[in-house]
Amino acid sequence: MPAVMSGQPSFQALLALGWSGRATVKPSGCGKFNAEPFPHADTWPYVRALVAAFGLDHCIRGSDWPHLKASQHIDYGPLLKLVEWLFPDPADRGRLLWETPRRLFGFGRHRYPLR
């Protein structure tokens, strides 16, 4: 873990919550706390630390698009590309983008008859 993270008690508390297994986190929104321009590589260690602490079964990808309060406009396509860079394994992306949200929100649990 980068040394800068060890001096951030709030982030350490968030990681501890992840290690407890009792919470889910949204490791996205990198454009809101970055120092570097897109693709915000300076935030990637934070995303990786969150995924390590929470596990992909407790991480859910989200987006504020198109309602971003960012210093620059970023279309949704590059944001999805960022997910590919951060999660190069298709199985990991499947867990992040589909399996975990489906389980957490109960998508597909109920079958309603078509009328």
Secondary structure as the mmCIF struct_conf table of DSSP 4:
data_model
#
loop_
_struct_conf.conf_type_id
_struct_conf.id
_struct_conf.beg_label_comp_id
_struct_conf.beg_label_asym_id
_struct_conf.beg_label_seq_id
_struct_conf.end_label_comp_id
_struct_conf.end_label_asym_id
_struct_conf.end_label_seq_id
HELX_RH_AL_P HELX_RH_AL_P1 ALA A 3 SER A 6
TURN_TY1_P TURN_TY1_P1 GLY A 7 GLY A 7
HELX_RH_AL_P HELX_RH_AL_P2 PRO A 9 SER A 20
TURN_TY1_P TURN_TY1_P2 GLY A 21 GLY A 21
BEND BEND1 ARG A 22 ARG A 22
STRN STRN1 VAL A 25 VAL A 25
HELX_RH_3T_P HELX_RH_3T_P1 CYS A 30 LYS A 32
BEND BEND2 PHE A 33 PHE A 33
BEND BEND3 ALA A 35 GLU A 36
TURN_TY1_P TURN_TY1_P3 PHE A 38 PRO A 39
HELX_RH_3T_P HELX_RH_3T_P2 ALA A 41 THR A 43
HELX_RH_AL_P HELX_RH_AL_P3 TRP A 44 PHE A 54
HELX_RH_3T_P HELX_RH_3T_P3 LEU A 56 HIS A 58
STRN STRN2 CYS A 59 CYS A 59
TURN_TY1_P TURN_TY1_P4 TRP A 65 PRO A 66
BEND BEND4 HIS A 67 HIS A 67
BEND BEND5 SER A 71 GLN A 72
HELX_RH_AL_P HELX_RH_AL_P4 TYR A 76 LEU A 86
BEND BEND6 ASP A 89 ASP A 89
HELX_RH_AL_P HELX_RH_AL_P5 PRO A 90 GLY A 94
HELX_RH_PI_P HELX_RH_PI_P1 ARG A 95 GLU A 99
HELX_RH_AL_P HELX_RH_AL_P6 THR A 100 PHE A 105
TURN_TY1_P TURN_TY1_P5 GLY A 106 GLY A 108
HELX_LH_PP_P HELX_LH_PP_P1 TYR A 112 LEU A 114
#
